[in-house]
Amino acid sequence: MRYTPALLQSFDGSYRFLKTPLIDAPAAQRDPAVIETVTRMLADIQARGMDAVLDYARSLDNYQGTDIELTAGQIATSGDRLPADLRAAIELGSERTKAFAAAQRAHLEDFEVELVPGLVTGARYIPVSRVGAYLPAGRFPLTASAFMTVGVAKAAGVPTVIACTPPQPDGGANDAVVYAAHLSGVDRVFVLGGVQALAAMAYGLLGDLPVDMLVGAGNAFVAEAKRQLFGTVAIDLLAGPSEVAVLSDETADPEIVAADLLGQAEHGPNSPAALVTTSEEHGRAVIEAIERQLGELATEPIAGPAWRDYGSVTVAKDRETAAALMDDLAPEHLEVITADDAWYHDRLRNYGSIFLGAWSTVAYSDKGMAGTNHVLPTAGGAKHSAGLSVSRFLKPLTYQRIARATTPELADAVQVISDSEGMAAHSATATRRRDIFRED
């Protein structure tokens, strides 16, 4: 997350920095070596098919199994191998995410309207046919990812959803991840990771037709594979390292703000965390709290470098400036903890998802408990795009039904425009109908 130089110039004198990132480069900057590797792997998989997929699975993930697909029984019993409290928490997250997705779907209604007598138009929301979900299980197995991808696709009415998840050190799948996918309604699960997993789903190498859409987070190689496969299939979005920003004032507890900034910084050493505040005293207190909490944090080797290299604290002179600065950052996750949260909620426009008030935290959504989706735009993408939702899996297909009596008005106008463009065949499709109407 970085401010736009022109925006900073326009607000010159209305803000000051208490902390700036040490690394002045986009955290999600594309690595030429990653691009080259992914390009080579995709070409190889296209040429050699499953032989190449399995070669990569063995060499990159040390996969030693003979069958990469889990049986229906293995998927269904995955929850039996989990501690009771973890199983219950996964079940709760699945229920909440399904409920929110179902509510979103209910608000997307087919419609039909007669624009003028005899000219009927409308739209129907039709789900894509096949979705491939990537379920990360590397440094941190993101258990809730299946809720957001598999579960939401199923809530949209997608008939077939398959999932790939990388093998664990023992060669099997992560049971918590698989159980979350099972509760979400997954049709098939494959123990397959990385670029080879996305390619296998996109190219139809897993005993089924190619998927229409790839969704789910992953490392830099997974993100680059999605970018290169876009066009062959649809994708949800190109997400970089996880981001968090907090907009708070003197009424917020510095310890809570610090904890929430570190909560996302621990995703990776290049995960940005930003604070925008209208109180310098509060900003300094948050910085002190972060340093104190880092000393007690088991994930300090990850969160510490992230805060040092990509963390920032900006003091704005008033709430208008604070809101403008935050809209310019357009963070993936935005927390607002102020004396007037409603004002900011009405004013702010650019964010992946917003968390309002001291009792809200990003982790509630990350783990599926809030019901909202955690697959969200990063690196400023929230200025033009929203996160993954039911609507992303639906195609709003339009239709029109024209009555005979409406033909003359439409045909005359189409003829005029088509003739002006020199498109004689277009003109004829209208005038032939008009002539038939007049002959009758």
TAWORA-V722875 format. One record per run of one state. SS is the DSSP state (H for helix, E for strand, - for the rest). FROM is the first residue (numbers start at 1). TO is the last residue. If there is no record, write none. Layout:
[[SS	FROM	TO] [SS	FROM	TO]]
This chain:
[[-	1	4] [H	5	10] [-	11	14] [E	15	19] [-	20	31] [H	32	48] [-	49	49] [H	50	61] [-	62	68] [E	69	69] [-	70	71] [H	72	76] [-	77	77] [H	78	81] [-	82	83] [H	84	106] [-	107	110] [E	111	116] [-	117	118] [E	119	127] [-	128	129] [E	130	134] [-	135	136] [E	137	137] [-	138	140] [E	141	141] [-	142	144] [H	145	155] [-	156	159] [E	160	165] [-	166	174] [H	175	184] [-	185	187] [E	188	191] [-	192	193] [H	194	202] [-	203	212] [E	213	215] [-	216	219] [H	220	229] [E	230	230] [-	231	232] [E	233	235] [-	236	243] [E	244	248] [-	249	253] [H	254	265] [-	266	272] [E	273	277] [-	278	279] [H	280	294] [-	295	299] [H	300	310] [E	311	316] [-	317	318] [H	319	329] [-	330	332] [E	333	337] [-	338	340] [H	341	347] [-	348	352] [E	353	356] [-	357	361] [H	362	366] [-	367	380] [H	381	383] [-	384	389] [H	390	393] [E	394	402] [-	403	403] [H	404	421] [-	422	423] [H	424	439] [-	440	440]]
